Amino acid sequence: MSRRHLTLSRYLAVFQWQSRAVLGRHLSVYLRNWHTAALPPLLEPIILLLAFGFGLGAFIPNFAWRGQSISYLAYLAPGMLAYTAFMTAFFQALFAAYIRMHYQKTWEGQLITQVRLEHVVWGELLWAATLGTAYALIVTLVLAGFTLVGWLDLNWTGALLALPLLFLASLAFATLGLLFTAIVPSIDHMNIPFFLVIMPLGFASSTYFPMEGDSPWTLAWLTLNPLHHLAEGTRLVLVNGEISIHLAAAFGLFVLMILILVPIDYRLLRRRVLGEG
């Protein structure tokens, strides 16, 4: 089989039953402790909205964004949606996948069945994307509750349109997390990509404060940063009800990330798990 057909088959493995079986296995394990596992994503947005939206927001009565004055809480809420999808998917593909691969030996058990490594990879990616979307949905419900009590004034007409994009975003960020899972020497080294790459990316992407500037470096960062486009695109939908170019840019960058990183993840994990080049 040619290299092109091999690469294509690894993409198409996402649609095969083995990948869904790996996803179903992770879901079954999660549902055993769903009541405790779902508590953090429910409490975190409430705590952050209260602490930053009301606490810090009280010191910023007239928050300027794109030439209009909005509450800081209204600015923060969409950014939290993007940040939640990003962090949840990346965390699952980094820490949780590594534990299943290295300590629990879950991957070894799956690979002695009809499941191949590409199915394990896609199962991990799909699970991280599913959990990232589910947690983003929980944040959406919390924001809807804030809207009902009059603390937020958001436009919900196109909010549901953001959920498929949040799934794609979670899938793309999961490919990045799995890349680090494949290359870190041990779990002790995971703090390096988490604090030196992921945390700065999460905060410097128009999630908690606007990213502006005229320098070529700033413009390049904003243009190529998918999380920035996701946060701004979601914010324009929820605040102004506007479908913007940011959503299209985010979609294109997420697809590009998946197309580039999936074969790289597979190749590195094949070397690490199976000892093959």
N, C-alpha and C positions, 0 to 999 in steps of 0.2 A: 504494500500500500504506500502511495506517495506521501511525502511530508504534508502536502496541502490537504489530502484526504484525512490524514491523521489529525491535523489541526481542526478540520471541520467536524470530525467525529467527536472531538472533545467538547466542542460547542454544543452539538446536537445531543450530547449525553444528558443535558438538562431536562430533556423531554422524556427520557426513558424511565421505566418503572423503578429501576434500582435507585435512582436519585430521589424519587418520591418516597421510597422505602426508608432511606436514610433520614430524610426530613420527617417522616412519620415516627421514626424511632425517637428522635429528639423531642418531638411534640408530646409523645406518650410519657417520656421521662419528666418533661416540664409540668404536665398536667397533674402529676402526682403531688406536687407542692405548689400548685398555681396560686393558692391563697396567700402564701408568703412571698412567692416570686413576683406577684403583681403589686405588692404593697409599695416597694420603692418607686416604681414609675408613677404610681398614683400620688404619693406624698411629695416626691421631688418637685414637680411643677408647682404644687401648692406652696411649698416652702419658698422656692425661688421667686415665684410671683409676688408673694407677700413681702419677702426680704428685699428684693430689688425693685419690683414694680411699685410697691407702696413705701417701703423704707427709703431706698435711694431715690425713687421717683418723687418723693415729697420735696426733695431739694432741687428738682428740675421741673418746675411748674410749666414751663413753655419749651418743650423739647422740639428742636427744629430738625426736620427731615424732609429732604427734597423740596425745600421752599415752603413747607407747610408746618404748622404747629400742631403737634399731637401729644398725647400723654406718653410718658416713658413706658408705662405699662402696655399701651397699644403697640409701641415699637418693639418691646421685649417679647411679647407673646408669640408672634410668628417666628422670631429668631430661635425661640425655645423649641418650636416644632422641628426646624431644620437641625438644630443641635442634638435633639433627642434621637432622631433617625440616624444621624452621623455617629454619635458616641455609642449607642446601643449596638449597632451592627458591627462597628469596629471592635468593640470590647468582646463581643461574642466570637468573632472570627480570630481574635488574638488570644485572649486568655482561655476562654471556654474550649475552643477548638484545640489549643495546645494541651490542655489537661486531658481531653479525650484521646488525643494522639499519643501523648507521652506517658502519662501516669495511669489513666484508666484502661489503656490498651483497647479502647473501643474500636479504633480503626483496624487493628489486627483481627479482631473478631469479625468485623464486616468483610474484610478482604479474603477470608477463607470461604465465603459464600459466593453467590453469583455477582456480588458487588465488586466492581473494579475501582481503581483509585480515582478515576474521573468522576464516578458516581459519588464517592466519598466527598470529593472537593465540592461538587455541585450541591450535595446534601447540606454541607456546612454553610455554603453561601446562601442557599435558599432559606435555611433556618435562621441565619443571622438577619436576612432581609425581612423575613416574616415577623421576627421579634421586634426589629426596629420599627416596622410599620405599625405593629400592634401597640407598642409603647407610644408612638406618635399619635395614634388614635386616642389613647388614654389622655394624652396632653390636650388633644382637641376637645374631648369631653369636659376636661377641667376648664378650659377656656370658655366653652359654651356655658358652663355653670356660672363663671364670672360674668358673662354677658347677661345671663338671666337675672342676676341680682343687681345689675346696673353698674358694675365696676369696670366693664369693658364695653366698647362700642365698635364692633367689628362687622364687616360685611361677610356673611356666610354663604352668599349665593354661589360663589365659585370655590368654596373651601373644599368640597368633596373632590373637585378636580385635582387637588394637590395630592391626594392619597396615592394614586398610581405613581406619580412622580416620586413621592417619598419612598415607595417600595423600590423603584429603580435606583434611587439614591442610596438606600440601605444596601442593595445588592452591590453597587459599585464600591461603596466604602468597605464592605465585607471583603472584596477582593484585595483591597489594600491591607486590611488586617491579616488576611491569610498569607500575604506576602511576608510580613514580619514573622508570622508563625513558622514559616518555612526557613527563615534565615537566622533567627536569634539562637545563640548557643544553648541557653537554658532559660528557665522561667525567671531567674534573677535578672536577666538582661532586658526583660520586657519594659522596665521602667524607662529605658533609654528612648525607644520610639514613642512611648506614651507621653513623656514629659517634654521631650525635645522636638517632637514632630506633631503629635496629635493634639495636645493641649494648646500650643500656639495656633495651630490651624483652626481649632474649634472656636477660639476667642477672636482671632483676627480675621473674621470672615463676615462682618456685618451681622453677627448674631446678637451681641450684647451692646455694641456701640457702632456708629456708622464708620465705614472705612472710606476715607476721601483723600484726595491728593492729586497733584498734577505731575509729579515726577514720573519718569518712564518706568521706574521699578514698581511704584505703586500701581500704575495703570496695568502693567504686565501681570502683577499679582492678582488684581481684581478680575482681569480678563480671563485668566487661566484657572481661577479658583472656583471649582464647582460648588463648594459650600456657600460662597458669597452669592452666587447666582440663585441658589436654592433659597437662601434666607431672604434676599431682596425680592425675588419673584413671589414667594409665599406672602411676604409682607404687603406687596402691592395688591395682591388678590384680597387679602383680609382687610386691609385698611381702606383701599380705594376701589376695590372690585375690579381691578385692572389686570388684564392678561398681557404680560409684558414680554420683551425680548429675553429677559433673564430666564424665564421658564424654558424657552427654546435652547438657550445657551447651556443651561443646566442639563437638559435632556441630552444634548449632543455630547457634552463632556462625560456624562455618566456612561453612555453607550461606548464611548472611546475608552474609558477606563476598563470597562468589562472586557472589551475585545482585546486590549493589550495585556491586561494583568492575568486573565484566566489561564492562557497557555504558559505564562511565566510561573504562576503559582503551581500549576501542574508539574512543570519540569523540575522545579526546585523541590517540591514535595516528593516526587518520584525518586529523586536522588536521596532525600533524607529518609523516607519511609522504606523504600524498596532497595536502596543502595545501588540504583541504576542511573547511569548518566543520561 
